[in-house]
Amino acid sequence: MPSYVITGVSKGLGWEFMDQLSSDPNNTVVGIIRNKPPTAERVANELADRKNITLLQADLTNYDATKKAAEDAGRILGGKLDTLIANAGYVPQFDAYDGIGTLGAKPEELTQEFWKVVNINVLANIHLYNLFLPLIFKGNDKKVICISSAQGDPDWAKDYEIDVAALYSASKAAMNMITSKFHAQYKKDGILFMGICPGMVDVGHFSSATPEQMEGLQGMLKRFSVYSPNFKGPDTPHDSIKAVMKVVNNSTVEKDGGAFLSHFGNKQWI
Ligand SMILES: NC(=O)c1ccc[n+]([C@@H]2O[C@H](COP(=O)([O-])OP(=O)(O)OC[C@H]3O[C@@H](n4cnc5c(N)ncnc54)[C@H](OP(=O)(O)O)[C@@H]3O)[C@@H](O)[C@H]2O)c1
């Protein structure tokens, strides 16, 4: 009975992970969300037949709430966990369309958004990893997967002049390093820590963009096409998570421990 804990299952990629993984009745899936009632209602409406899903509520920036979620997950899963998927993340709108120099004109908002994105995308995940580690130690598969982003690759930003999303990108780069550090410490225990970028996936992040912002976005998409001539636009959550899970299932500590890979299982981001 493989077991999975997935964070951020209220929507987007987290919901898709929960849907795909719980479609196998042999899997046990625990989803963590900040606000349980709407997701519980959605599960009751759309995944009513899935008896293998349990939802736990925790704002991951609240250490005590995450600790309680780990304790509750331990009780539900019999004290052991195969795979932790650290998917929850904050994707700010603040830096989505402007370069870091332009953002400097709003220093207070920049400061606020910087600490917010680092708090959720980095610090909360450090606590999450540590709090779930005792369960992972006792699991069979022993995998800790962080949903990262190509935006966290400095070479990509440099070579293709991807100047937007600086704060978000910095948080993802930092978390890649943290994941590598966990690998460095726990490789000897056979625990896999790795970061995977799911590609560019349409989950509605740009739905409220102004026409001017959309123009800037088109410029970025053109640079994506230069990087990858096969790039035809964002993936669906379904295709992205299928690809990510293939990478997860094929991963081993020896081959992939501490790595940061794409949904193709290599360094080709899109
Ligand atoms: N979509 C893409 O193209 C793409 C590309 C590369 C990487 N990623 C990464 O993929 C992951 C999922 O992103 P997404 O695109 O599915 O975004 P999304 O639709 O905005 O979903 C983000 C999830 O994280 C949860 N979350 C945020 N802050 C939280 C907190 N403090 N405590 C608990 N949960 C929290 C959200 O919960 P609420 O509903 O409560 O806000 C939501 O469930 C993120 O790590 C993102 O960086 C996405």
The ligand as an SDF file (V2000), in Angstrom:
LIG
                    3D

 48 52  0  0  0  0  0  0  0  0999 V2000
    2.0290   26.0220  -12.6730 N   0  0  0  0  0  0  0  0  0  0  0  0
    3.2660   26.0750  -13.1350 C   0  0  0  0  0  0  0  0  0  0  0  0
    3.4950   26.3500  -14.3290 O   0  0  0  0  0  0  0  0  0  0  0  0
    4.4310   25.7520  -12.2380 C   0  0  0  0  0  0  0  0  0  0  0  0
    5.7050   25.7040  -12.8290 C   0  0  0  0  0  0  0  0  0  0  0  0
    6.8060   25.4120  -12.0250 C   0  0  0  0  0  0  0  0  0  0  0  0
    6.6150   25.1420  -10.6800 C   0  0  0  0  0  0  0  0  0  0  0  0
    5.3740   25.2020  -10.1270 N   0  0  0  0  0  0  0  0  0  0  0  0
    5.2530   24.9070   -8.6930 C   0  0  0  0  0  0  0  0  0  0  0  0
    4.2310   23.9460   -8.5170 O   0  0  0  0  0  0  0  0  0  0  0  0
    3.6770   24.0530   -7.2080 C   0  0  0  0  0  0  0  0  0  0  0  0
    2.1590   24.1300   -7.3040 C   0  0  0  0  0  0  0  0  0  0  0  0
    1.8460   25.3200   -8.0020 O   0  0  0  0  0  0  0  0  0  0  0  0
    0.5010   25.5690   -8.8060 P   0  0  0  0  0  0  0  0  0  0  0  0
    0.9100   26.0680  -10.1290 O   0  0  0  0  0  0  0  0  0  0  0  0
   -0.4140   24.4100   -8.6920 O   0  0  0  0  0  0  0  0  0  0  0  0
   -0.0370   26.8340   -7.9780 O   0  0  0  0  0  0  0  0  0  0  0  0
   -1.4230   27.1400   -7.2580 P   0  0  0  0  0  0  0  0  0  0  0  0
   -2.5560   26.7250   -8.1300 O   0  0  0  0  0  0  0  0  0  0  0  0
   -1.3060   28.5710   -6.8540 O   0  0  0  0  0  0  0  0  0  0  0  0
   -1.4030   26.2010   -5.9830 O   0  0  0  0  0  0  0  0  0  0  0  0
   -0.5780   26.4720   -4.8820 C   0  0  0  0  0  0  0  0  0  0  0  0
   -0.9910   25.6000   -3.7100 C   0  0  0  0  0  0  0  0  0  0  0  0
   -0.1410   25.8900   -2.6010 O   0  0  0  0  0  0  0  0  0  0  0  0
   -0.9750   26.1370   -1.4550 C   0  0  0  0  0  0  0  0  0  0  0  0
   -0.3430   27.0080   -0.4820 N   0  0  0  0  0  0  0  0  0  0  0  0
    0.1800   28.2370   -0.6850 C   0  0  0  0  0  0  0  0  0  0  0  0
    0.6190   28.7510    0.4600 N   0  0  0  0  0  0  0  0  0  0  0  0
    0.3770   27.8180    1.4280 C   0  0  0  0  0  0  0  0  0  0  0  0
    0.5940   27.7560    2.8260 C   0  0  0  0  0  0  0  0  0  0  0  0
    1.1430   28.7670    3.4990 N   0  0  0  0  0  0  0  0  0  0  0  0
    0.2110   26.6470    3.4930 N   0  0  0  0  0  0  0  0  0  0  0  0
   -0.3700   25.6180    2.8440 C   0  0  0  0  0  0  0  0  0  0  0  0
   -0.6120   25.6160    1.5160 N   0  0  0  0  0  0  0  0  0  0  0  0
   -0.2390   26.7080    0.8280 C   0  0  0  0  0  0  0  0  0  0  0  0
   -2.2280   26.7800   -2.0540 C   0  0  0  0  0  0  0  0  0  0  0  0
   -3.2790   26.7440   -1.1070 O   0  0  0  0  0  0  0  0  0  0  0  0
   -4.4540   27.8420   -1.0640 P   0  0  0  0  0  0  0  0  0  0  0  0
   -5.5110   27.3510   -1.9860 O   0  0  0  0  0  0  0  0  0  0  0  0
   -4.8640   27.8470    0.3540 O   0  0  0  0  0  0  0  0  0  0  0  0
   -3.8450   29.1410   -1.5100 O   0  0  0  0  0  0  0  0  0  0  0  0
   -2.4390   25.8690   -3.2640 C   0  0  0  0  0  0  0  0  0  0  0  0
   -3.0330   24.6710   -2.8800 O   0  0  0  0  0  0  0  0  0  0  0  0
    4.3070   25.3130   -6.5940 C   0  0  0  0  0  0  0  0  0  0  0  0
    5.3570   24.9440   -5.7370 O   0  0  0  0  0  0  0  0  0  0  0  0
    4.8370   26.0710   -7.8160 C   0  0  0  0  0  0  0  0  0  0  0  0
    5.9100   26.9000   -7.4750 O   0  0  0  0  0  0  0  0  0  0  0  0
    4.2730   25.5030  -10.8780 C   0  0  0  0  0  0  0  0  0  0  0  0
  1  2  1  0
  2  3  2  0
  2  4  1  0
  4  5  1  0
  4 48  2  0
  5  6  2  0
  6  7  1  0
  7  8  2  0
  8  9  1  0
  8 48  1  0
  9 10  1  0
  9 46  1  0
 10 11  1  0
 11 12  1  0
 11 44  1  0
 12 13  1  0
 13 14  1  0
 14 15  2  0
 14 16  1  0
 14 17  1  0
 17 18  1  0
 18 19  2  0
 18 20  1  0
 18 21  1  0
 21 22  1  0
 22 23  1  0
 23 24  1  0
 23 42  1  0
 24 25  1  0
 25 26  1  0
 25 36  1  0
 26 27  1  0
 26 35  1  0
 27 28  2  0
 28 29  1  0
 29 30  1  0
 29 35  2  0
 30 31  1  0
 30 32  2  0
 32 33  1  0
 33 34  2  0
 34 35  1  0
 36 37  1  0
 36 42  1  0
 37 38  1  0
 38 39  2  0
 38 40  1  0
 38 41  1  0
 42 43  1  0
 44 45  1  0
 44 46  1  0
 46 47  1  0
M  CHG  2   8   1  16  -1
M  END
$$$$
